[in-house]
Amino acid sequence: MACLTVDLIAKSGKHFKKRRGISLLHYLKTLTHLHFSNRNIEEIGDLSMCRNLTVLYLFENRLTKICSLDFASNLTHLYLQNNNITHMDNLSNLKKLSKLYLSRNRISVVEGLEELSGLKELHLENQQLESGDQLLFDPMSILALAESLCVLNINNNNIEDIKDLSVLKELEHFSATKNKLLHIDLEDVFELWSKLLILDLSGNPVCKQRKYRDRLIVACQKLGTLDGKDINDITRQFLVNWKAAKESKKRTKKNKMLSWAVDVHPPTSDPKLTTHASIQTSLMNDLKQ
């Protein structure tokens, strides 16, 4: 079993080369970037001497779990894509982590992020899920990222609903292509993401809904790109004006109906007209809703 250890680092030609006056211990203490991608690594060993490590590349290996990173309090970038990781464990000590890459693993629940309040990018696309499963989100982990996460990629994970993600108010780039998002009321979520610049939902059933693109452009005021296509200012302004005119027309129609109802059936205290008054009240309540 291939295990990433300080001995393996010392033997690597790409890393430590003994120089006059520089010991292995000194090298490990000053090491900031560690590249061990595509090396058949199955486990992370004791790397506690690498306390200044900021970037760790371990993609395209055979890892099944995240472990032995408690020492890495200075780590900012962690690349673990294309492994066999099943759970998001042992991340709580990575207080400075800014970017986390976990695409193409076997993760079914997004969890274990409660202490990563500075995380800005999270990449989880293309998980190798069991048939019929979808990627789920632990509410506490998502809430912990509400003030920091700017980029989220959850492409191709059989996801049916993203309401749990509505708290991510700092999102600027959201990608959820090739999922199972169906309902146009997704715009209720996107209206809360006031900083959203790039949105990609291509390959979802919702894209076939009537006025899908128009409604999202209106809902996301700063959106510059939707499903890979740029949005120009003229198009946005036209759609905003169209929506405002439509709502104004709707309000005018409702007011006319309320006025008509009052004229036809004015309020009365006559006991004989109690039934008519009840109908009138019911009608007015329906119109106000």
FIMAR-997498 format. One record per residue (C-alpha): residue in one letter; x, y, z; residue number from 1. Coordinates in steps of 0.5 Angstrom, whole numbers, plus 500, padded with zeros to 3 digits. Last residue first. Example, Ala and Ser with C-alpha at 12.3 -4.5 7.8 and 13.67 -1.06 7.14 Angstrom:
! FIMAR-997498
@ketor = S, x = 527, y = 498, z = 514, drentor = 2 $
@ketor = A, x = 525, y = 491, z = 516, drentor = 1 $
//
This chain:
! FIMAR-997498
@ketor = Q, x = 390, y = 574, z = 496, drentor = 289 $
@ketor = K, x = 387, y = 580, z = 496, drentor = 288 $
@ketor = L, x = 382, y = 578, z = 490, drentor = 287 $
@ketor = D, x = 380, y = 572, z = 494, drentor = 286 $
@ketor = N, x = 379, y = 576, z = 501, drentor = 285 $
@ketor = M, x = 374, y = 581, z = 496, drentor = 284 $
@ketor = L, x = 370, y = 575, z = 494, drentor = 283 $
@ketor = S, x = 369, y = 572, z = 501, drentor = 282 $
@ketor = T, x = 367, y = 578, z = 503, drentor = 281 $
@ketor = Q, x = 362, y = 579, z = 498, drentor = 280 $
@ketor = I, x = 359, y = 572, z = 499, drentor = 279 $
@ketor = S, x = 358, y = 573, z = 506, drentor = 278 $
@ketor = A, x = 355, y = 580, z = 504, drentor = 277 $
@ketor = H, x = 350, y = 576, z = 499, drentor = 276 $
@ketor = T, x = 348, y = 571, z = 505, drentor = 275 $
@ketor = T, x = 347, y = 577, z = 510, drentor = 274 $
@ketor = L, x = 342, y = 580, z = 505, drentor = 273 $
@ketor = K, x = 336, y = 579, z = 509, drentor = 272 $
@ketor = P, x = 339, y = 581, z = 515, drentor = 271 $
@ketor = D, x = 340, y = 588, z = 513, drentor = 270 $
@ketor = S, x = 346, y = 591, z = 515, drentor = 269 $
@ketor = T, x = 349, y = 592, z = 508, drentor = 268 $
@ketor = P, x = 356, y = 592, z = 505, drentor = 267 $
@ketor = P, x = 356, y = 594, z = 498, drentor = 266 $
@ketor = H, x = 355, y = 588, z = 493, drentor = 265 $
@ketor = V, x = 355, y = 591, z = 486, drentor = 264 $
@ketor = D, x = 359, y = 597, z = 487, drentor = 263 $
@ketor = V, x = 364, y = 593, z = 492, drentor = 262 $
@ketor = A, x = 365, y = 588, z = 487, drentor = 261 $
@ketor = W, x = 367, y = 592, z = 481, drentor = 260 $
@ketor = S, x = 372, y = 596, z = 486, drentor = 259 $
@ketor = L, x = 375, y = 590, z = 487, drentor = 258 $
@ketor = M, x = 375, y = 587, z = 480, drentor = 257 $
@ketor = K, x = 378, y = 594, z = 478, drentor = 256 $
@ketor = N, x = 384, y = 594, z = 483, drentor = 255 $
@ketor = K, x = 385, y = 587, z = 481, drentor = 254 $
@ketor = K, x = 386, y = 589, z = 474, drentor = 253 $
@ketor = T, x = 390, y = 595, z = 476, drentor = 252 $
@ketor = R, x = 395, y = 590, z = 480, drentor = 251 $
@ketor = K, x = 396, y = 585, z = 474, drentor = 250 $
@ketor = K, x = 397, y = 591, z = 469, drentor = 249 $
@ketor = S, x = 403, y = 594, z = 474, drentor = 248 $
@ketor = E, x = 406, y = 587, z = 475, drentor = 247 $
@ketor = K, x = 406, y = 586, z = 467, drentor = 246 $
@ketor = A, x = 409, y = 593, z = 466, drentor = 245 $
@ketor = A, x = 414, y = 591, z = 471, drentor = 244 $
@ketor = K, x = 416, y = 585, z = 468, drentor = 243 $
@ketor = W, x = 417, y = 588, z = 461, drentor = 242 $
@ketor = N, x = 421, y = 593, z = 464, drentor = 241 $
@ketor = V, x = 426, y = 588, z = 467, drentor = 240 $
@ketor = L, x = 426, y = 584, z = 461, drentor = 239 $
@ketor = F, x = 428, y = 590, z = 457, drentor = 238 $
@ketor = Q, x = 433, y = 592, z = 462, drentor = 237 $
@ketor = R, x = 436, y = 585, z = 462, drentor = 236 $
@ketor = T, x = 436, y = 585, z = 454, drentor = 235 $
@ketor = I, x = 439, y = 591, z = 453, drentor = 234 $
@ketor = D, x = 445, y = 590, z = 459, drentor = 233 $
@ketor = N, x = 447, y = 584, z = 455, drentor = 232 $
@ketor = I, x = 447, y = 577, z = 458, drentor = 231 $
@ketor = D, x = 453, y = 572, z = 456, drentor = 230 $
@ketor = K, x = 451, y = 565, z = 454, drentor = 229 $
@ketor = G, x = 455, y = 559, z = 458, drentor = 228 $
@ketor = D, x = 448, y = 557, z = 462, drentor = 227 $
@ketor = L, x = 447, y = 564, z = 464, drentor = 226 $
@ketor = T, x = 453, y = 569, z = 464, drentor = 225 $
@ketor = G, x = 453, y = 576, z = 467, drentor = 224 $
@ketor = L, x = 448, y = 576, z = 473, drentor = 223 $
@ketor = K, x = 448, y = 582, z = 477, drentor = 222 $
@ketor = Q, x = 440, y = 583, z = 478, drentor = 221 $
@ketor = C, x = 439, y = 575, z = 479, drentor = 220 $
@ketor = A, x = 431, y = 575, z = 479, drentor = 219 $
@ketor = V, x = 430, y = 578, z = 472, drentor = 218 $
@ketor = I, x = 435, y = 574, z = 468, drentor = 217 $
@ketor = L, x = 432, y = 568, z = 472, drentor = 216 $
@ketor = R, x = 425, y = 570, z = 469, drentor = 215 $
@ketor = D, x = 428, y = 571, z = 462, drentor = 214 $
@ketor = R, x = 432, y = 564, z = 462, drentor = 213 $
@ketor = Y, x = 426, y = 560, z = 464, drentor = 212 $
@ketor = K, x = 420, y = 563, z = 460, drentor = 211 $
@ketor = R, x = 417, y = 557, z = 459, drentor = 210 $
@ketor = Q, x = 420, y = 551, z = 463, drentor = 209 $
@ketor = K, x = 425, y = 547, z = 458, drentor = 208 $
@ketor = C, x = 431, y = 549, z = 463, drentor = 207 $
@ketor = V, x = 428, y = 546, z = 469, drentor = 206 $
@ketor = P, x = 429, y = 539, z = 466, drentor = 205 $
@ketor = N, x = 437, y = 540, z = 468, drentor = 204 $
@ketor = G, x = 442, y = 540, z = 462, drentor = 203 $
@ketor = S, x = 444, y = 547, z = 463, drentor = 202 $
@ketor = L, x = 444, y = 550, z = 470, drentor = 201 $
@ketor = D, x = 450, y = 555, z = 469, drentor = 200 $
@ketor = L, x = 450, y = 561, z = 473, drentor = 199 $
@ketor = I, x = 455, y = 566, z = 473, drentor = 198 $
@ketor = L, x = 455, y = 573, z = 477, drentor = 197 $
@ketor = L, x = 451, y = 572, z = 483, drentor = 196 $
@ketor = K, x = 452, y = 577, z = 488, drentor = 195 $
@ketor = S, x = 445, y = 578, z = 490, drentor = 194 $
@ketor = W, x = 444, y = 571, z = 492, drentor = 193 $
@ketor = L, x = 437, y = 571, z = 495, drentor = 192 $
@ketor = E, x = 434, y = 572, z = 488, drentor = 191 $
@ketor = F, x = 437, y = 566, z = 486, drentor = 190 $
@ketor = V, x = 433, y = 562, z = 491, drentor = 189 $
@ketor = D, x = 426, y = 564, z = 489, drentor = 188 $
@ketor = E, x = 428, y = 563, z = 482, drentor = 187 $
@ketor = L, x = 428, y = 556, z = 483, drentor = 186 $
@ketor = D, x = 421, y = 557, z = 483, drentor = 185 $
@ketor = I, x = 422, y = 554, z = 476, drentor = 184 $
@ketor = H, x = 422, y = 547, z = 478, drentor = 183 $
@ketor = L, x = 425, y = 541, z = 475, drentor = 182 $
@ketor = L, x = 433, y = 541, z = 478, drentor = 181 $
@ketor = K, x = 435, y = 533, z = 476, drentor = 180 $
@ketor = N, x = 442, y = 535, z = 475, drentor = 179 $
@ketor = K, x = 446, y = 535, z = 469, drentor = 178 $
@ketor = T, x = 449, y = 542, z = 471, drentor = 177 $
@ketor = A, x = 449, y = 545, z = 478, drentor = 176 $
@ketor = S, x = 454, y = 551, z = 477, drentor = 175 $
@ketor = F, x = 454, y = 557, z = 482, drentor = 174 $
@ketor = H, x = 459, y = 563, z = 481, drentor = 173 $
@ketor = E, x = 458, y = 569, z = 485, drentor = 172 $
@ketor = L, x = 456, y = 566, z = 492, drentor = 171 $
@ketor = E, x = 456, y = 571, z = 498, drentor = 170 $
@ketor = K, x = 449, y = 569, z = 500, drentor = 169 $
@ketor = L, x = 450, y = 562, z = 501, drentor = 168 $
@ketor = V, x = 443, y = 561, z = 505, drentor = 167 $
@ketor = S, x = 439, y = 559, z = 499, drentor = 166 $
@ketor = L, x = 443, y = 552, z = 499, drentor = 165 $
@ketor = D, x = 438, y = 548, z = 503, drentor = 164 $
@ketor = K, x = 433, y = 550, z = 497, drentor = 163 $
@ketor = I, x = 437, y = 547, z = 492, drentor = 162 $
@ketor = D, x = 433, y = 541, z = 490, drentor = 161 $
@ketor = E, x = 433, y = 535, z = 485, drentor = 160 $
@ketor = I, x = 440, y = 533, z = 485, drentor = 159 $
@ketor = N, x = 443, y = 527, z = 481, drentor = 158 $
@ketor = N, x = 450, y = 529, z = 482, drentor = 157 $
@ketor = N, x = 452, y = 532, z = 475, drentor = 156 $
@ketor = N, x = 455, y = 539, z = 477, drentor = 155 $
@ketor = I, x = 456, y = 541, z = 484, drentor = 154 $
@ketor = N, x = 460, y = 547, z = 483, drentor = 153 $
@ketor = L, x = 460, y = 552, z = 488, drentor = 152 $
@ketor = V, x = 464, y = 559, z = 488, drentor = 151 $
@ketor = C, x = 464, y = 565, z = 493, drentor = 150 $
@ketor = L, x = 463, y = 561, z = 500, drentor = 149 $
@ketor = S, x = 465, y = 566, z = 505, drentor = 148 $
@ketor = E, x = 459, y = 569, z = 509, drentor = 147 $
@ketor = A, x = 454, y = 563, z = 509, drentor = 146 $
@ketor = L, x = 459, y = 557, z = 509, drentor = 145 $
@ketor = A, x = 458, y = 555, z = 516, drentor = 144 $
@ketor = L, x = 450, y = 555, z = 514, drentor = 143 $
@ketor = I, x = 452, y = 550, z = 509, drentor = 142 $
@ketor = S, x = 456, y = 545, z = 514, drentor = 141 $
@ketor = M, x = 450, y = 546, z = 519, drentor = 140 $
@ketor = P, x = 445, y = 544, z = 514, drentor = 139 $
@ketor = D, x = 448, y = 538, z = 512, drentor = 138 $
@ketor = F, x = 447, y = 537, z = 504, drentor = 137 $
@ketor = L, x = 445, y = 531, z = 500, drentor = 136 $
@ketor = L, x = 448, y = 529, z = 493, drentor = 135 $
@ketor = Q, x = 443, y = 524, z = 490, drentor = 134 $
@ketor = D, x = 442, y = 517, z = 490, drentor = 133 $
@ketor = G, x = 438, y = 512, z = 485, drentor = 132 $
@ketor = S, x = 444, y = 508, z = 483, drentor = 131 $
@ketor = E, x = 450, y = 509, z = 488, drentor = 130 $
@ketor = L, x = 454, y = 515, z = 487, drentor = 129 $
@ketor = Q, x = 460, y = 517, z = 484, drentor = 128 $
@ketor = Q, x = 461, y = 524, z = 485, drentor = 127 $
@ketor = N, x = 461, y = 528, z = 478, drentor = 126 $
@ketor = E, x = 462, y = 535, z = 481, drentor = 125 $
@ketor = L, x = 464, y = 537, z = 488, drentor = 124 $
@ketor = H, x = 468, y = 543, z = 488, drentor = 123 $
@ketor = L, x = 468, y = 548, z = 494, drentor = 122 $
@ketor = E, x = 471, y = 555, z = 493, drentor = 121 $
@ketor = K, x = 471, y = 561, z = 498, drentor = 120 $
@ketor = L, x = 472, y = 557, z = 505, drentor = 119 $
@ketor = G, x = 473, y = 562, z = 511, drentor = 118 $
@ketor = S, x = 468, y = 559, z = 515, drentor = 117 $
@ketor = L, x = 471, y = 552, z = 515, drentor = 116 $
@ketor = E, x = 469, y = 550, z = 522, drentor = 115 $
@ketor = E, x = 463, y = 547, z = 520, drentor = 114 $
@ketor = L, x = 465, y = 544, z = 514, drentor = 113 $
@ketor = G, x = 464, y = 536, z = 516, drentor = 112 $
@ketor = E, x = 458, y = 535, z = 511, drentor = 111 $
@ketor = V, x = 457, y = 535, z = 504, drentor = 110 $
@ketor = V, x = 453, y = 528, z = 504, drentor = 109 $
@ketor = S, x = 454, y = 522, z = 498, drentor = 108 $
@ketor = I, x = 461, y = 523, z = 497, drentor = 107 $
@ketor = R, x = 464, y = 517, z = 492, drentor = 106 $
@ketor = N, x = 470, y = 522, z = 489, drentor = 105 $
@ketor = R, x = 470, y = 525, z = 482, drentor = 104 $
@ketor = S, x = 470, y = 532, z = 485, drentor = 103 $
@ketor = L, x = 473, y = 534, z = 492, drentor = 102 $
@ketor = Y, x = 477, y = 540, z = 491, drentor = 101 $
@ketor = L, x = 477, y = 545, z = 497, drentor = 100 $
@ketor = K, x = 479, y = 552, z = 496, drentor = 99 $
@ketor = S, x = 480, y = 557, z = 502, drentor = 98 $
@ketor = L, x = 483, y = 553, z = 508, drentor = 97 $
@ketor = K, x = 485, y = 557, z = 513, drentor = 96 $
@ketor = K, x = 482, y = 554, z = 519, drentor = 95 $
@ketor = L, x = 484, y = 547, z = 517, drentor = 94 $
@ketor = N, x = 483, y = 544, z = 524, drentor = 93 $
@ketor = S, x = 476, y = 542, z = 522, drentor = 92 $
@ketor = L, x = 477, y = 538, z = 516, drentor = 91 $
@ketor = N, x = 478, y = 531, z = 519, drentor = 90 $
@ketor = D, x = 472, y = 528, z = 515, drentor = 89 $
@ketor = M, x = 468, y = 529, z = 508, drentor = 88 $
@ketor = H, x = 466, y = 522, z = 507, drentor = 87 $
@ketor = T, x = 467, y = 517, z = 501, drentor = 86 $
@ketor = I, x = 474, y = 518, z = 498, drentor = 85 $
@ketor = N, x = 475, y = 514, z = 492, drentor = 84 $
@ketor = N, x = 480, y = 519, z = 489, drentor = 83 $
@ketor = N, x = 479, y = 523, z = 483, drentor = 82 $
@ketor = Q, x = 479, y = 530, z = 486, drentor = 81 $
@ketor = L, x = 483, y = 531, z = 493, drentor = 80 $
@ketor = Y, x = 486, y = 538, z = 491, drentor = 79 $
@ketor = L, x = 487, y = 542, z = 498, drentor = 78 $
@ketor = H, x = 489, y = 550, z = 498, drentor = 77 $
@ketor = T, x = 489, y = 554, z = 504, drentor = 76 $
@ketor = L, x = 493, y = 550, z = 509, drentor = 75 $
@ketor = N, x = 496, y = 554, z = 514, drentor = 74 $
@ketor = S, x = 493, y = 549, z = 520, drentor = 73 $
@ketor = A, x = 496, y = 543, z = 517, drentor = 72 $
@ketor = F, x = 497, y = 539, z = 523, drentor = 71 $
@ketor = D, x = 490, y = 536, z = 523, drentor = 70 $
@ketor = L, x = 491, y = 533, z = 516, drentor = 69 $
@ketor = S, x = 492, y = 526, z = 518, drentor = 68 $
@ketor = C, x = 486, y = 524, z = 515, drentor = 67 $
@ketor = I, x = 481, y = 524, z = 509, drentor = 66 $
@ketor = K, x = 479, y = 518, z = 507, drentor = 65 $
@ketor = T, x = 479, y = 513, z = 501, drentor = 64 $
@ketor = L, x = 485, y = 515, z = 497, drentor = 63 $
@ketor = R, x = 487, y = 512, z = 491, drentor = 62 $
@ketor = N, x = 490, y = 517, z = 487, drentor = 61 $
@ketor = E, x = 488, y = 522, z = 482, drentor = 60 $
@ketor = F, x = 489, y = 528, z = 486, drentor = 59 $
@ketor = L, x = 493, y = 529, z = 492, drentor = 58 $
@ketor = Y, x = 496, y = 536, z = 491, drentor = 57 $
@ketor = L, x = 497, y = 540, z = 497, drentor = 56 $
@ketor = V, x = 498, y = 547, z = 498, drentor = 55 $
@ketor = T, x = 499, y = 551, z = 504, drentor = 54 $
@ketor = L, x = 504, y = 547, z = 508, drentor = 53 $
@ketor = N, x = 508, y = 551, z = 513, drentor = 52 $
@ketor = R, x = 507, y = 545, z = 519, drentor = 51 $
@ketor = C, x = 511, y = 540, z = 514, drentor = 50 $
@ketor = M, x = 513, y = 536, z = 521, drentor = 49 $
@ketor = S, x = 506, y = 534, z = 522, drentor = 48 $
@ketor = L, x = 507, y = 530, z = 515, drentor = 47 $
@ketor = D, x = 505, y = 523, z = 519, drentor = 46 $
@ketor = G, x = 501, y = 518, z = 513, drentor = 45 $
@ketor = I, x = 496, y = 520, z = 508, drentor = 44 $
@ketor = E, x = 493, y = 514, z = 505, drentor = 43 $
@ketor = E, x = 492, y = 510, z = 498, drentor = 42 $
@ketor = I, x = 497, y = 514, z = 494, drentor = 41 $
@ketor = N, x = 498, y = 511, z = 487, drentor = 40 $
@ketor = R, x = 502, y = 517, z = 485, drentor = 39 $
@ketor = N, x = 497, y = 521, z = 480, drentor = 38 $
@ketor = S, x = 498, y = 527, z = 484, drentor = 37 $
@ketor = F, x = 504, y = 528, z = 490, drentor = 36 $
@ketor = H, x = 506, y = 535, z = 489, drentor = 35 $
@ketor = L, x = 507, y = 539, z = 496, drentor = 34 $
@ketor = H, x = 507, y = 546, z = 496, drentor = 33 $
@ketor = T, x = 509, y = 550, z = 503, drentor = 32 $
@ketor = L, x = 516, y = 546, z = 505, drentor = 31 $
@ketor = T, x = 520, y = 551, z = 510, drentor = 30 $
@ketor = K, x = 519, y = 546, z = 516, drentor = 29 $
@ketor = L, x = 520, y = 540, z = 511, drentor = 28 $
@ketor = Y, x = 527, y = 543, z = 508, drentor = 27 $
@ketor = H, x = 529, y = 544, z = 515, drentor = 26 $
@ketor = L, x = 528, y = 537, z = 517, drentor = 25 $
@ketor = L, x = 531, y = 534, z = 511, drentor = 24 $
@ketor = S, x = 537, y = 538, z = 513, drentor = 23 $
@ketor = I, x = 540, y = 544, z = 509, drentor = 22 $
@ketor = G, x = 547, y = 546, z = 510, drentor = 21 $
@ketor = R, x = 550, y = 543, z = 503, drentor = 20 $
@ketor = R, x = 544, y = 541, z = 499, drentor = 19 $
@ketor = K, x = 540, y = 534, z = 499, drentor = 18 $
@ketor = K, x = 535, y = 534, z = 494, drentor = 17 $
@ketor = F, x = 528, y = 534, z = 497, drentor = 16 $
@ketor = H, x = 522, y = 535, z = 492, drentor = 15 $
@ketor = K, x = 522, y = 533, z = 485, drentor = 14 $
@ketor = G, x = 527, y = 527, z = 486, drentor = 13 $
@ketor = S, x = 522, y = 524, z = 491, drentor = 12 $
@ketor = K, x = 526, y = 520, z = 496, drentor = 11 $
@ketor = A, x = 525, y = 525, z = 502, drentor = 10 $
@ketor = I, x = 518, y = 526, z = 500, drentor = 9 $
@ketor = L, x = 517, y = 518, z = 501, drentor = 8 $
@ketor = D, x = 521, y = 518, z = 508, drentor = 7 $
@ketor = V, x = 516, y = 524, z = 510, drentor = 6 $
@ketor = T, x = 510, y = 520, z = 509, drentor = 5 $
@ketor = L, x = 505, y = 519, z = 503, drentor = 4 $
@ketor = C, x = 503, y = 512, z = 504, drentor = 3 $
@ketor = A, x = 503, y = 507, z = 498, drentor = 2 $
@ketor = M, x = 500, y = 500, z = 500, drentor = 1 $
//
